[in-house]
Amino acid sequence: MSAEEQAPAGDGGSPGTVRSRRVVAGRVRLAVAVLLGGGLLWAATATDSTWGALPGSLDGAAGTGSGASFVRSASLVCPGWPGGDGEAQQVQVRGASAPAELGARADVGDGATLEAPEEGSAIRFPSGGAPDALEVDGGWSTAAAGPDAAPGLVAAQLSLSAQQGGRGLAHTPCRAPAEVMHLLGGGPGAGRTEQVVVVNPGADPVTVTLEVSGADGPAEVSGGTGLVVPPRGSAAYLLDALAPGVEAPAVTVTAEGGPVTAHLLERQRQGSVDLGVDLVPAAALPGLDLVVPALPGPDHGGSGSRSLVLRLHAPAEEAVVELRALTPRGARTPEEPVVRVPAGSTVEVDLEELDDDVLGLRLRSDVPVTAAARLRVEPTSDDPVVVETTDDPGVSSSDPDDAVTTAAPDGSTTTSPDGDATSASPDDEATAPDLDEAGTTAAPDEDGTTPVPDEAATTATPDQAATTATPDQAATTADPEPRQRVVRPAGELAWVTATTLARSPVGTTLPGDDLTVDGRAVTASLAVSVVDATQAQVVWLGQDREVTVEELDLANDTTVLVDVPAGAAAVWVRPVGVAGIAAALHLSGVDDVGPYLGAATLPVVPWTREPTQVLPALP
């Protein structure tokens, strides 16, 4: 089916035409020209730097350079979720291998693997396919693939809870490890906690240094050097223990001895009111021209008041940054179009006047900077509401018993595959009881005998006695009975991080159509932002391995929203031509307590590599 929409001109922008055409693409085989001698290099370039012709696409899409070839292995790391006291966050990880329609080598080889090393669980899935979710108890996980499935490999972690004290939604694409990362998020104030979560997927210990900057410049950090992360293990460090009270913090993570991944886990509460959670990945390395993809627009996140803030960080030198908003109607200029950021400091810019539309941001600076943007939705009221609940603290379409409570680190916690630090918590008893066991223990005729006094004591209340009259009746206690409780309305928050405009595919997995909160569906949309007019192709992979390709015509300085089709398990966006793109995934839902929001910048996927140059030995 096809649709055309003419977008009117916006402030400072020209009219942009968005043309989308959705087709089900057939399998595309890459043409390989095999020549002799020097022509072999040309053959590799023609095969690996172009992506094959898709229906309605432009031939010769942008490659990465002469002589590039597909990556032969890929490993993406998902951070897990260090738990807090009484918190029951459900964590799922999904992966996907790129289909042939993206130009990858699908339908051959051994496929890819999702693995949670600390928990000993794994799922294999075929090239060009997506597995069911891997449920994890809060530990980190990986997605790994060999030559056939490495190009275009994607994975993401979904964290979700409705339980008071940890309520919120976070969608975090899994990323390749690096040696230097910049984390932007969090802030001072009662009820706000941040943890720097570092994962070392390698076989050797890694030493990490954490530096913190804020609105007042570099902060004094206590115990931020010589931090050892064990091999194939993780560590979590409380930001307040490292540098308490820093306004608008930015954390620089530097690893020695091997690459790691780093994320900032942020929780906000005010008394008994939950104000949101997010698991923020590293922003782009400091650069001169960056884009912050769009956050969810005013149609998402319920009816609470919203605040939209951009945080800028100039790690080395004073920066002068020019801002431009990229909207569906073209470019818009903020009230504060030029921002000065002192060296080693952060600055926050209020974008409230722009929060009437979906928008990305272009940042141009005279010296390298990095950035992230935060959306916060306030509770709709201060008045308590009455909601029905069960003893099950998790929220998902999956088995409620998968929700687990883990211990929060005090200062820091390190875990390794043979350690129990992330799961051996005294708070585990606070999770929902196994009602099957509770019901059968006290059943008087389970073994034809009368219960001993201790067992009889478990049926002392009239209600319990009534449910244990027969084994069949006892079995009915396995389903928790709804009960009413009084709670205060909750808020929510979401971050998106700056990125460079990508000239190769970006992508992520999706949570699935069956994701619900309180029986209500969580909706998903894709936002694609560009600076220069170009074309892009959106490749959707269904859980049934059906592939759908959607084509976009994108005008200068625009952001376009694309609906996620039913059954989609993963998405890739690739530019067609020489101009780059940036994209973000939005998730939103609502229950009687308040909104759920998730947003994530789509990272560049493993794709091509430059061949190692071999030089003749000199005599």
C-alpha positions as CSV (number, residue, x, y, z in Angstrom):
1,M,0.0,0.0,0.0
2,S,1.2,3.6,-0.5
3,A,0.6,6.9,1.1
4,E,1.8,10.4,0.4
5,E,1.8,13.4,2.8
6,Q,2.7,16.9,2.0
7,A,4.2,18.7,5.0
8,P,3.7,22.4,5.2
9,A,6.6,24.8,5.7
10,G,7.7,25.4,9.2
11,D,9.5,28.3,10.9
12,G,12.8,28.7,9.1
13,G,12.3,25.6,7.0
14,S,11.1,24.7,3.5
15,P,8.2,22.4,2.6
16,G,9.2,18.7,2.9
17,T,7.5,15.8,1.1
18,V,7.3,12.5,2.9
19,R,6.6,9.7,0.6
20,S,6.3,6.2,2.1
21,R,5.7,3.0,0.2
22,R,5.5,-0.3,1.9
23,V,6.3,-3.4,0.0
24,V,7.1,-7.0,0.9
25,A,10.5,-7.5,-0.6
26,G,11.7,-10.8,-2.1
27,R,15.1,-12.2,-1.4
28,V,17.9,-10.2,-3.0
29,R,21.2,-11.8,-3.9
30,L,24.3,-9.6,-4.1
31,A,26.0,-9.7,-7.5
32,V,29.7,-10.5,-7.3
33,A,32.1,-9.7,-10.0
34,V,35.1,-12.0,-9.9
35,L,38.1,-10.7,-11.9
36,L,41.6,-11.7,-12.1
37,G,44.7,-10.0,-10.5
38,G,44.1,-6.4,-9.4
39,G,40.3,-6.8,-10.2
40,L,39.8,-8.8,-7.0
41,L,40.0,-5.7,-4.9
42,W,37.3,-4.1,-7.1
43,A,35.1,-7.2,-6.6
44,A,35.3,-6.9,-2.8
45,T,34.5,-3.2,-3.0
46,A,31.5,-3.7,-5.3
47,T,30.1,-6.5,-3.1
48,D,30.6,-5.1,0.4
49,S,30.3,-1.4,0.0
50,T,27.0,-1.5,-1.7
51,W,23.9,-3.1,-0.3
52,G,22.1,-4.5,-3.3
53,A,19.0,-3.1,-5.1
54,L,15.8,-3.1,-3.2
55,P,12.4,-2.6,-4.9
56,G,12.1,1.1,-5.6
57,S,15.5,2.0,-4.1
58,L,18.5,3.8,-5.6
59,D,21.4,1.7,-6.8
60,G,24.8,2.2,-5.2
61,A,23.8,3.3,-1.7
62,A,26.5,4.9,0.3
63,G,29.3,2.7,1.4
64,T,32.1,3.2,3.8
65,G,35.0,3.4,1.5
66,S,37.1,1.6,-1.0
67,G,38.1,-1.9,-0.1
68,A,35.7,-2.2,2.8
69,S,34.3,-5.7,3.5
70,F,31.6,-7.0,5.8
71,V,32.5,-7.6,9.4
72,R,33.2,-11.3,10.2
73,S,32.2,-11.2,13.9
74,A,30.1,-9.0,16.1
75,S,29.4,-8.9,19.9
76,L,26.9,-6.5,21.5
77,V,26.6,-6.1,25.2
78,C,23.4,-5.5,27.2
79,P,23.9,-3.9,30.6
80,G,21.4,-5.8,32.8
81,W,19.7,-4.0,35.7
82,P,21.3,-3.6,39.1
83,G,18.3,-3.9,41.5
84,G,17.2,-1.6,44.3
85,D,15.6,-2.4,47.6
86,G,12.2,-3.9,47.0
87,E,12.5,-3.4,43.3
88,A,11.1,-6.0,40.9
89,Q,12.1,-4.9,37.5
90,Q,11.5,-7.4,34.7
91,V,14.3,-7.5,32.1
92,Q,14.0,-9.0,28.6
93,V,16.7,-9.1,25.9
94,R,15.9,-9.6,22.2
95,G,18.2,-10.0,19.3
96,A,17.9,-10.2,15.5
97,S,20.0,-11.0,12.5
98,A,19.7,-8.8,9.5
99,P,17.7,-10.2,6.5
100,A,19.1,-10.3,3.0
101,E,17.0,-7.3,2.1
102,L,19.4,-5.2,4.0
103,G,22.2,-6.6,1.9
104,A,23.6,-8.9,4.6
105,R,24.5,-12.5,4.2
106,A,21.3,-14.1,5.5
107,D,20.0,-17.7,5.2
108,V,23.5,-19.3,5.6
109,G,25.7,-20.3,8.4
110,D,25.2,-20.8,12.1
111,G,23.2,-17.7,13.0
112,A,23.7,-15.8,16.3
113,T,23.4,-16.3,20.0
114,L,21.8,-14.4,22.9
115,E,23.6,-15.3,26.2
116,A,23.3,-14.3,29.8
117,P,26.7,-15.4,31.1
118,E,26.0,-14.8,34.8
119,E,22.8,-16.8,34.7
120,G,23.9,-19.6,32.3
121,S,21.0,-19.2,29.8
122,A,21.2,-18.8,26.1
123,I,19.1,-18.8,22.9
124,R,20.4,-19.4,19.4
125,F,18.6,-17.9,16.4
126,P,19.1,-18.2,12.6
127,S,20.5,-15.7,10.2
128,G,17.8,-13.4,9.1
129,G,15.7,-14.3,12.1
130,A,14.7,-13.1,15.5
131,P,14.3,-15.3,18.6
132,D,11.8,-15.1,21.5
133,A,12.9,-12.9,24.4
134,L,15.6,-14.0,26.7
135,E,14.4,-13.4,30.3
136,V,17.2,-12.4,32.6
137,D,17.3,-11.8,36.4
138,G,19.1,-8.5,36.1
139,G,22.5,-9.8,34.9
140,W,24.2,-8.5,31.7
141,S,23.9,-10.4,28.5
142,T,25.5,-10.5,25.0
143,A,24.4,-11.0,21.4
144,A,27.2,-12.6,19.3
145,A,27.5,-13.8,15.7
146,G,30.0,-15.1,13.2
147,P,30.6,-14.1,9.6
148,D,27.1,-15.0,8.3
149,A,25.0,-13.1,10.9
150,A,27.4,-10.4,12.1
151,P,26.6,-7.7,9.5
152,G,23.5,-5.9,10.8
153,L,23.3,-7.8,14.1
154,V,21.0,-5.9,16.6
155,A,19.9,-6.5,20.2
156,A,18.1,-4.5,22.9
157,Q,17.1,-4.8,26.5
158,L,13.6,-3.9,27.8
159,S,13.2,-3.2,31.5
160,L,9.7,-2.7,32.9
161,S,8.1,-2.6,36.3
162,A,4.8,-1.3,37.8
163,Q,5.9,-1.8,41.3
164,Q,6.1,1.3,43.5
165,G,9.7,2.2,44.1
166,G,11.0,1.2,40.7
167,R,8.1,1.9,38.4
168,G,9.0,2.7,34.8
169,L,10.0,1.6,31.4
170,A,13.5,1.6,29.7
171,H,14.5,0.4,26.3
172,T,18.2,0.2,25.8
173,P,19.9,-1.0,22.5
174,C,22.8,-3.3,23.2
175,R,26.2,-1.9,22.0
176,A,29.7,-2.8,21.2
177,P,32.3,-2.3,23.9
178,A,34.6,0.8,23.8
179,E,37.5,2.2,25.8
180,V,36.1,5.8,26.3
181,M,32.5,6.7,26.9
182,H,30.6,9.8,28.0
183,L,27.4,9.4,30.1
184,L,24.9,12.2,30.5
185,G,22.0,12.0,32.9
186,G,20.9,12.3,36.5
187,G,21.3,15.2,38.9
188,P,21.2,16.2,42.6
189,G,18.3,16.2,44.9
190,A,16.5,13.9,47.4
191,G,15.0,10.9,45.8
192,R,17.3,10.8,42.8
193,T,19.8,8.0,42.5
194,E,22.2,7.2,39.7
195,Q,24.5,4.2,39.1
196,V,27.3,3.9,36.6
197,V,26.9,0.3,35.3
198,V,30.1,-1.1,33.7
199,V,30.3,-4.5,32.0
200,N,33.5,-6.2,31.0
201,P,32.7,-8.9,28.5
202,G,36.4,-9.9,28.0
203,A,38.5,-12.6,29.5
204,D,40.8,-10.3,31.5
205,P,40.2,-7.8,34.3
206,V,39.8,-4.2,33.2
207,T,40.7,-1.1,35.1
208,V,38.3,1.8,34.9
209,T,38.6,5.5,35.7
210,L,35.5,7.6,36.3
211,E,35.6,11.4,35.9
212,V,32.6,13.6,36.7
213,S,31.9,17.1,35.4
214,G,28.9,19.4,36.0
215,A,27.5,22.9,35.7
216,D,30.4,24.1,37.9
217,G,33.1,22.3,36.0
218,P,35.1,19.2,36.8
219,A,34.1,17.7,40.1
220,E,36.2,16.2,42.8
221,V,35.8,12.4,42.6
222,S,36.3,10.1,45.5
223,G,37.5,6.6,44.6
224,G,37.1,7.0,40.8
225,T,40.4,5.6,39.8
226,G,41.8,2.1,39.8
227,L,38.4,0.4,39.7
228,V,38.8,-3.2,38.6
229,V,35.9,-4.9,36.7
230,P,36.4,-8.7,36.8
231,P,36.6,-10.7,33.6
232,R,33.1,-11.5,32.1
233,G,31.7,-9.5,35.0
234,S,30.1,-6.2,35.9
235,A,30.3,-3.4,38.4
236,A,27.9,-0.7,39.5
237,Y,29.0,2.6,41.2
238,L,26.7,5.1,42.9
239,L,27.3,8.5,41.4
240,D,26.5,10.2,44.8
241,A,29.3,8.2,46.4
242,L,31.8,9.3,43.7
243,A,30.8,12.9,43.5
244,P,27.8,14.0,45.5
245,G,25.6,16.9,44.7
246,V,26.8,17.6,41.1
247,E,24.4,19.6,39.1
248,A,23.8,18.3,35.5
249,P,26.5,15.6,35.7
250,A,28.4,14.1,32.9
251,V,30.5,11.0,33.5
252,T,33.6,10.1,31.4
253,V,34.4,6.4,31.6
254,T,37.9,5.3,30.5
255,A,39.0,1.7,30.4
256,E,42.5,0.2,30.4
257,G,43.1,-3.4,29.6
258,G,40.2,-4.0,27.3
259,P,37.0,-2.4,26.1
260,V,33.8,-2.2,28.3
261,T,30.3,-0.9,28.0
262,A,28.9,1.8,30.4
263,H,25.4,3.0,31.1
264,L,23.8,5.4,33.6
265,L,20.9,3.9,35.6
266,E,18.7,6.8,36.8
267,R,15.8,6.6,39.2
268,Q,13.7,9.5,40.4
269,R,11.3,9.6,43.4
270,Q,9.7,12.3,45.5
271,G,8.6,10.8,48.8
272,S,6.4,7.9,47.7
273,V,5.8,9.3,44.2
274,D,7.7,7.5,41.4
275,L,9.0,10.0,38.8
276,G,10.6,7.6,36.4
277,V,13.5,5.4,35.5
278,D,15.9,5.1,32.5
279,L,19.0,3.3,31.6
280,V,21.0,5.8,29.5
281,P,23.7,4.6,27.1
282,A,26.9,6.5,26.2
283,A,26.4,9.6,24.0
284,A,28.5,10.1,20.9
285,L,32.1,10.9,21.3
286,P,32.6,14.7,21.3
287,G,32.3,16.1,17.8
288,L,31.7,19.3,15.9
289,D,28.4,18.3,14.2
290,L,26.0,16.1,16.1
291,V,22.3,15.2,16.0
292,V,20.1,14.4,19.0
293,P,17.2,12.3,17.6
294,A,13.7,13.1,18.6
295,L,12.1,12.4,21.9
296,P,8.4,11.3,22.1
297,G,6.1,14.2,21.2
298,P,3.2,15.7,23.1
299,D,0.8,12.9,21.9
300,H,2.8,10.4,24.0
301,G,3.2,10.1,27.8
302,G,-0.3,10.9,29.0
303,S,-1.7,14.3,30.1
304,G,0.9,15.3,32.8
305,S,2.9,18.5,32.2
306,R,6.1,18.0,30.3
307,S,9.6,19.5,30.4
308,L,12.2,19.1,27.7
309,V,15.9,19.8,28.4
310,L,19.1,19.5,26.4
311,R,22.3,18.9,28.3
312,L,25.6,19.9,26.6
313,H,29.1,18.8,27.7
314,A,32.4,20.4,26.5
315,P,35.0,18.0,28.0
316,A,38.2,19.9,27.0
317,E,37.7,23.5,25.7
318,E,35.1,26.2,26.0
319,A,32.5,25.7,23.2
320,V,30.1,27.8,21.3
321,V,27.2,25.6,20.1
322,E,24.6,26.5,17.6
323,L,21.2,24.8,18.0
324,R,18.6,24.0,15.3
325,A,15.4,22.0,15.7
326,L,14.5,19.4,13.1
327,T,10.7,19.0,12.9
328,P,8.2,17.5,10.5
329,R,7.6,21.0,9.2
330,G,11.3,21.8,8.7
331,A,13.9,23.7,10.7
332,R,13.0,25.8,13.8
333,T,15.2,28.1,15.8
334,P,15.1,27.8,19.6
335,E,14.8,31.0,21.7
336,E,18.4,30.4,22.7
337,P,20.0,29.5,19.4
338,V,23.6,29.8,20.5
339,V,24.9,28.4,23.8
340,R,28.3,28.9,25.4
341,V,29.6,25.9,27.4
342,P,32.6,26.5,29.7
343,A,35.6,24.1,29.4
344,G,35.1,20.9,31.4
345,S,31.5,21.8,32.2
346,T,27.9,21.1,31.3
347,V,25.0,23.5,30.4
348,E,21.3,22.7,30.3
349,V,19.0,24.4,27.8
350,D,15.3,24.6,28.4
351,L,13.4,23.7,25.2
352,E,9.9,24.2,26.5
353,E,8.9,26.5,23.6
354,L,9.7,23.7,21.1
355,D,7.8,21.0,22.9
356,D,4.7,21.3,20.7
357,D,6.0,18.8,18.1
358,V,8.3,15.9,17.6
359,L,11.7,17.2,17.0
360,G,15.4,16.3,16.7
361,L,18.2,18.7,17.3
362,R,21.3,19.6,15.3
363,L,24.3,20.8,17.2
364,R,27.2,22.6,15.5
365,S,30.1,23.6,17.6
366,D,33.5,25.3,17.2
367,V,35.2,22.6,19.4
368,P,34.1,19.0,20.2
369,V,31.0,18.6,22.4
370,T,28.6,15.8,23.3
371,A,25.0,15.9,24.5
372,A,21.7,14.2,25.5
373,A,18.1,15.4,25.8
374,R,15.7,14.5,28.6
375,L,11.9,14.4,28.5
376,R,10.1,14.4,31.9
377,V,6.4,13.9,32.4
378,E,5.0,15.0,35.7
379,P,2.2,13.2,37.6
380,T,-1.2,14.3,36.6
381,S,-2.3,15.1,40.2
382,D,-1.2,15.1,43.8
383,D,-4.4,13.3,44.8
384,P,-4.1,9.5,45.6
385,V,-5.8,7.0,43.3
386,V,-7.2,3.6,44.0
387,V,-6.0,0.8,41.8
388,E,-6.5,-2.9,41.6
389,T,-3.4,-5.0,41.8
390,T,-2.1,-8.5,42.6
391,D,0.9,-9.7,44.5
392,D,2.7,-9.9,41.2
393,P,5.1,-6.9,41.0
394,G,6.1,-7.3,37.4
395,V,4.4,-6.1,34.2
396,S,4.7,-8.0,30.9
397,S,3.1,-10.5,28.7
398,S,5.6,-13.0,30.1
399,D,5.4,-15.2,33.2
400,P,5.1,-13.0,36.3
401,D,7.3,-15.3,38.2
402,D,10.2,-14.1,36.1
403,A,10.2,-10.8,38.0
404,V,13.0,-10.8,40.5
405,T,14.2,-8.6,43.3
406,T,18.0,-7.9,43.5
407,A,20.1,-6.0,45.9
408,A,21.3,-2.4,45.2
409,P,25.0,-1.8,45.6
410,D,26.1,0.5,48.4
411,G,28.8,2.5,46.8
412,S,29.6,-0.3,44.3
413,T,28.9,-3.9,43.5
414,T,30.9,-6.2,41.3
415,T,29.7,-9.5,39.9
416,S,31.3,-12.3,37.9
417,P,29.8,-15.4,36.3
418,D,30.5,-17.5,39.4
419,G,29.4,-14.8,41.9
420,D,26.1,-14.2,43.5
421,A,26.3,-10.5,44.2
422,T,23.5,-9.6,41.8
423,S,21.0,-12.2,43.0
424,A,21.8,-13.3,46.6
425,S,19.8,-10.6,48.2
426,P,17.9,-10.7,51.5
427,D,15.2,-8.7,49.7
428,D,14.4,-11.7,47.5
429,E,11.8,-12.7,50.0
430,A,9.9,-9.5,49.2
431,T,9.0,-10.9,45.7
432,A,5.6,-12.5,45.1
433,P,5.3,-15.8,47.0
434,D,4.9,-19.1,45.2
435,L,1.2,-19.6,45.9
436,D,1.2,-23.1,44.5
437,E,3.5,-24.2,47.3
438,A,1.6,-22.2,49.9
439,G,-1.7,-23.8,48.9
440,T,-0.5,-27.4,48.8
441,T,1.5,-27.4,52.0
442,A,-1.6,-26.9,54.2
443,A,-4.0,-29.2,52.2
444,P,-5.2,-31.7,54.9
445,D,-5.9,-34.5,52.5
446,E,-2.8,-34.2,50.3
447,D,-1.3,-37.4,51.6
448,G,-4.4,-38.8,53.3
449,T,-3.3,-37.6,56.7
450,T,-4.3,-34.8,59.0
451,P,-1.8,-31.9,59.0
452,V,0.6,-31.5,61.9
453,P,0.0,-28.5,64.1
454,D,2.6,-26.4,62.3
455,E,0.9,-27.1,59.0
456,A,-2.5,-26.5,60.4
457,A,-1.4,-23.1,61.6
458,T,-1.0,-22.1,58.0
459,T,-4.7,-22.5,57.5
460,A,-5.8,-20.7,60.7
461,T,-7.7,-17.9,59.0
462,P,-11.2,-18.7,57.7
463,D,-10.3,-17.6,54.1
464,Q,-7.3,-19.9,54.0
465,A,-9.3,-22.8,55.5
466,A,-11.9,-22.4,52.9
467,T,-9.4,-22.6,50.1
468,T,-7.7,-25.7,51.4
469,A,-10.7,-28.0,51.8
470,T,-9.7,-30.1,48.8
471,P,-6.6,-30.3,46.6
472,D,-8.5,-28.9,43.7
473,Q,-9.5,-25.9,45.8
474,A,-6.0,-25.5,47.0
475,A,-4.7,-25.3,43.5
476,T,-6.9,-22.3,42.8
477,T,-4.7,-20.2,45.2
478,A,-2.0,-20.2,42.6
479,D,-3.5,-17.2,40.9
480,P,-3.2,-14.1,43.2
481,E,-6.5,-12.4,44.0
482,P,-6.9,-8.8,42.9
483,R,-6.8,-6.3,45.7
484,Q,-7.2,-2.6,46.0
485,R,-4.4,-0.2,47.1
486,V,-4.1,3.5,47.3
487,V,-1.1,5.0,45.4
488,R,-0.1,8.5,44.2
489,P,0.0,9.2,40.5
490,A,3.4,8.6,38.9
491,G,5.6,10.5,36.4
492,E,8.1,9.2,33.9
493,L,11.3,10.2,32.2
494,A,13.3,9.3,29.0
495,W,16.7,10.3,27.6
496,V,18.0,10.2,24.0
497,T,21.7,10.6,23.4
498,A,23.5,12.5,20.7
499,T,24.9,10.7,17.7
500,T,26.7,11.5,14.5
501,L,24.7,11.3,11.2
502,A,25.1,7.7,10.1
503,R,25.9,6.7,6.5
504,S,25.6,3.0,7.2
505,P,22.6,1.2,8.7
506,V,21.3,1.9,12.3
507,G,18.9,-0.5,14.0
508,T,17.4,-2.1,17.1
509,T,15.1,-4.9,18.1
510,L,11.5,-4.2,19.2
511,P,9.6,-5.4,22.3
512,G,6.8,-7.2,20.4
513,D,3.1,-6.6,20.0
514,D,2.1,-8.5,23.1
515,L,3.8,-6.0,25.5
516,T,1.1,-4.5,27.8
517,V,0.8,-2.5,31.0
518,D,-2.3,-3.2,33.0
519,G,-3.8,-4.9,30.0
520,R,-3.2,-1.9,27.7
521,A,-0.9,-2.1,24.7
522,V,2.4,-0.2,24.7
523,T,2.7,1.6,21.4
524,A,5.9,2.1,19.4
525,S,7.0,4.6,16.7
526,L,10.2,5.4,14.8
527,A,11.5,8.9,14.4
528,V,14.0,9.6,11.5
529,S,15.9,12.9,11.4
530,V,18.0,14.4,8.6
531,V,19.9,17.6,8.0
532,D,20.3,17.3,4.2
533,A,17.5,16.1,1.9
534,T,17.9,12.4,1.2
535,Q,16.2,9.1,0.9
536,A,16.2,6.3,3.4
537,Q,14.9,2.8,3.6
538,V,13.3,1.3,6.7
539,V,13.6,-2.5,6.8
540,W,11.2,-4.3,9.2
541,L,11.8,-7.9,10.2
542,G,8.8,-9.8,11.5
543,Q,8.8,-12.5,14.2
544,D,7.7,-14.8,11.3
545,R,10.8,-13.7,9.3
546,E,8.6,-11.7,6.8
547,V,10.5,-8.6,5.6
548,T,8.8,-5.3,4.8
549,V,10.6,-2.4,3.2
550,E,9.4,1.2,3.5
551,E,10.9,4.1,1.5
552,L,11.2,7.6,2.8
553,D,11.8,10.9,1.0
554,L,13.2,13.3,3.6
555,A,13.5,17.1,3.1
556,N,16.2,19.3,4.6
557,D,16.2,19.7,8.4
558,T,13.2,17.4,9.1
559,T,12.1,14.7,11.5
560,V,9.6,12.1,10.2
561,L,7.5,9.7,12.4
562,V,7.0,6.2,11.1
563,D,4.4,3.8,12.6
564,V,5.8,0.4,13.6
565,P,3.9,-2.3,11.7
566,A,2.2,-5.1,13.6
567,G,4.4,-8.1,14.2
568,A,7.7,-6.3,13.8
569,A,10.6,-7.8,15.8
570,A,13.4,-5.6,14.6
571,V,14.1,-2.5,12.4
572,W,17.0,-1.1,10.4
573,V,17.2,2.3,8.8
574,R,19.7,2.9,6.1
575,P,20.5,6.1,4.1
576,V,20.3,6.0,0.4
577,G,22.8,8.4,-1.1
578,V,25.6,10.4,0.6
579,A,23.6,12.2,3.3
580,G,23.4,10.7,6.8
581,I,20.5,9.9,9.0
582,A,19.7,9.6,12.8
583,A,16.8,7.7,14.3
584,A,15.2,6.9,17.6
585,L,12.6,4.4,18.8
586,H,9.7,5.6,21.0
587,L,7.7,3.4,23.4
588,S,4.7,4.7,25.3
589,G,2.0,3.3,27.5
590,V,-0.3,4.3,30.4
591,D,-2.1,2.7,33.3
592,D,-4.3,4.1,36.1
593,V,-1.2,5.4,37.9
594,G,0.5,7.2,35.1
595,P,2.6,7.0,31.9
596,Y,5.4,4.7,30.8
597,L,7.9,6.1,28.4
598,G,11.0,4.7,26.6
599,A,13.2,6.3,24.0
600,A,16.5,5.2,22.5
601,T,18.9,6.5,19.8
602,L,19.4,3.7,17.3
603,P,23.1,2.8,17.2
604,V,25.1,2.1,14.0
605,V,25.0,-1.7,13.5
606,P,28.1,-3.9,12.9
607,W,28.5,-3.6,9.1
608,T,31.8,-3.2,7.3
609,R,35.5,-3.0,8.2
610,E,38.5,-1.7,6.4
611,P,40.9,-4.5,5.3
612,T,44.3,-4.7,7.0
613,Q,46.9,-3.2,4.7
614,V,49.8,-5.6,3.9
615,L,53.0,-3.9,2.8
616,P,56.0,-5.6,1.3
617,A,59.0,-6.1,3.6
618,L,61.8,-3.7,2.7
619,P,65.2,-5.4,2.1
